[in-house]
């Protein structure tokens, strides 16, 4: 966490991550081109590049979409989450190469401007099986470009977290466009079932992981105590200096146990909507596991000179049962922590 913006700092972990990513991309492209040259020797160089970058970008996109839920299910995946921006930018660059070569091969030799040809060469917009699938890929690439271009914290700050998050949630719109782009492309030009299987397995894994992480978040609490309070968990469910995350009435709440006390704050970090409840209390402050932003657990405020604030929530402790009132207090509101007797 820093007061001012700074250039990207490649620490040892980021360097290792980026080198692994770099060699993975080279290894995948090398293996794909090598195997294709052996088993499909008649293929042209342009077509080989188009297919190699298409499959690589699709693979990277599925990995990107699975990192978030995997990190929520198992903290061992958090290092990948810290560096997901690099993976996203890499995926965009690979997809951009695919898009450029596709436009050059299929739309640059006619008497129309290539981009005009992209939208007009296939006019079957009223049919499903013959729909111009390349158009769908073009719009997905535009979304990926906007996400890659706004990945720095400068844009997060100046666009506002809400707008920035909404923009980057469009990755799911782009994913849907890519699925339709690939499926229609297979229907119109491919006959090998491998691509169908590859796509279906990827989709099922993305859906299953998101569903599993949603279930783990603790939805559906209904046991009440005093009016407005709902049973969140038992005291033993919260490890020292850690939190229990519950979702109630649309509020994602992190209940922390620290120094013999309990406090509850909103689970969503103001930096990039990271899950505060998956972090720990370090030096008296809740520390976001994504990028280290900190908040005091009793008031949801970042320690000076930082100004970020999150909502706080009232708690009750009855024996071993922890109850929470899901009505959020104004951001930065100080609430007395609940003392744990004994």
Phi, psi and omega in degrees: 000132182218151182290319183250160176288148178221157176298163181298129180254114181271094174282182185300319181296316180294322179297316178298315180300314184291324178293320177298316179297316180299312182289329176296315179299313179297318181295318180296311181296319179296315180295318181296313181294320179297311181293321179295321179297328181281313188267339177228068187294342183278352184291144179279161180297320180296316180295323179297316179295318179301314183286323180295313181289329178296311181291324179293315179298320179296319178297314180297323179297318178295321178297316180302315183288339181268341184298316182303302179296327178297320179294328178286330180278330183209120184295347179296340181271359182300322178303326177291326180293322180301328187248021185295333178301317180298320179295320180295317179295320178298315178301317179298316181297320177295316179296326179295317176300316177302314181295317181296312180295325179295315180295319179296319183286322189256345188226003186259355186258000180269191181265012178245155173301141188305315182292326176293317178299324179305320184268344187244344184295328176240109183264016183275056180285349183261006177236150182280306187292335180252014181301141180293088187296334181296330178297320179298317178296324179298313181291325175297321179294325177298317179296315179298323178296314180298321179292316180294320183290336182252021185285339182285154181299337177304316182287324177301317182289316188275336175276341187086144181305322182295312181293317180299316180295318179299318179298315184281342172288347177292355175301331179285329173294315179298322179298316178298318178297320180293319178301314179293321178302312182289315182299314180292326176295320178296315181300320187274334188228345185242155177231350183283131184287349183301317183296322176300311182297317179301315183291318182294318179297316179298315179298315181295323179293317179298313181295315183296318181292320178294322178294316181296319180291328177293319178297320182294336183293346173090044180284158169088030177288140182216354181278119185261157170244248175291162180307128179089350181256140181235145179292123181261316183186178170264156183303324182291345180283350182249118177285155178301135180064018178232184186225162167248126180263129176229151177240122187213129180054037179080001180257127173267115191240135176250118180259114185259143172245123185203138175049039179072023182225164175234138173216154181232133177227167176297141186284349190260117179292144181286346183286294180223033179060032176291158182277098182301326182293348177267359176266191181230165173275114181239123182054039176083001182237140171293127184245118181298133182288345183281305186224012172083010176295144188237151179216142175284130189294334184275343181227357177068016182255143175287144179294146179304147009270011183280156189236004181294144179219146173232165181289155174242165185221145177285142178237158169224145177237117179241101185067244179257002184262133180256127180243147181228144173262117187284359178285114185288140171276156179307144183306131180087006180285125179281132176233139178297128178297154175276124180276136179265112182292140176076000000 
